[in-house]
C-alpha cells in the first residue's frame, strides 16, 4: 500500500487519544443510541472537556488553533468504527466555521466558546421539504420589520443535530424577489418563540444521529442575529458556496475510511468463515473481488489525501471537491454491497458491523449535494452547460 504522508507524529498521537475517548465514551453506548435515535447529550460535554470540539478554532474562542488534519482524523476514526451517530463534524467543521468566518465580533464572542465546550450544540438548516440540493429554491423567508428585527417563517427537514440543537444557522430569503442574491443566514436559538422542533426522523441508516424537522412560525429574530450583520445581509448564498469544498471533502474522507474498514472486516470474516470445508477467502472469486475493491479504495485514498493537501493550502476548488465527494461515495456504496455479499446471510443481520455500514453508506450519495449535482458542477467547470 502507498504510505500516507499527511500526518505527523503529533497527529498520530492525537489519533490514539481520540481512539481511547471513543473506546470509553462512545463504543459502550452507540448501540443504545441507535435504538433511541440520538446520542446522549453528555457525550458532547465530555468531548468539549477533552478538547475534541472545534479544534481548528482560534484559542481566544476556546479552540486549539489546530490544523484541519486533526479534524480529518476524527472523521476517519468515527466512520471506520461505525460511530455515525456522533455529529461532532457538522458542529465543529460546518456550523462553527460559518460563525468564525462570517460572524461579527459579538457573535463570535457569544457563540464560539459555547460551541467549543459543548454547552451549545450547533446545526445548520438548509434543506426544506421542497428544496434539497437546489438551495436557490428555498421558501423560508425572513422579512424585516419596522423595529429592525426579522420575522422568520418556514420549515426545514433532514436537519442533523436538529433535535439537540441550541443554535441553528437558518438559510432564508431576506429579499424573496432577488432569488439567490436575496439569501441570508440567521442565527436562531433554542427558546425563541415560534421556533419548534418536529419529530426525530427515522432513517435507513445513521440511526443514532438525531435528524429532525424544524419549524419557524413568526419567529422574531433580532437584527443582531443576521450572521455577519448588515454587511452580510443578502450574501448568504456566497457563504454557502465558499464552504462547500470542505463540506464535500468531509464526506469523501468519511467514505474512504468506512470503505477501508469494511474491507478489513470482510477479510477477517472470509478467513474464518468456512463453506464446503474451506474458508470463503480461499475461493478465487473472493480473493479477486477483494483485490479489486482494495485497489479502488487505495486509488480513492490517494486522491482524497491530495485533495486534503490542497485544502490545507487553500487551493481546493469546488469542482475537484465535487469529484471527490461523488466518486468516493459511489465507491463506498459499491464496497459495502460487495462486502455484504461476501458475508452471505450474516451480512443481512443488524448485529454485524457490515450491515450497519451498508445502511449508513447510502445517504452519502445524497447529502452535501446529490451526486448528480456534483456532476453538474464538474461539467460546468469543463465549459459544458445544460439547459
ZITA-V721702 format. One record per helix or strand. SS is the DSSP state (alpha for helix, beta for strand). FROM is the first residue (numbers start at 1). TO is the last residue. If there is no record, write none. Layout:
BEGIN
ss=SS from=FROM to=TO
ss=SS from=FROM to=TO
END
This chain:
BEGIN
ss=alpha from=9 to=25
ss=alpha from=30 to=36
ss=alpha from=42 to=49
ss=alpha from=59 to=61
ss=alpha from=69 to=80
ss=alpha from=88 to=102
ss=alpha from=105 to=117
ss=beta from=122 to=125
ss=beta from=128 to=128
ss=beta from=131 to=131
ss=alpha from=135 to=137
ss=beta from=141 to=144
ss=beta from=150 to=160
ss=beta from=167 to=173
ss=alpha from=176 to=182
ss=beta from=183 to=189
ss=beta from=195 to=200
ss=beta from=211 to=221
ss=alpha from=223 to=225
ss=beta from=226 to=226
ss=alpha from=229 to=232
ss=alpha from=236 to=272
ss=beta from=274 to=275
ss=beta from=278 to=279
ss=alpha from=280 to=282
ss=alpha from=284 to=312
ss=alpha from=318 to=348
ss=alpha from=353 to=365
ss=alpha from=371 to=381
END
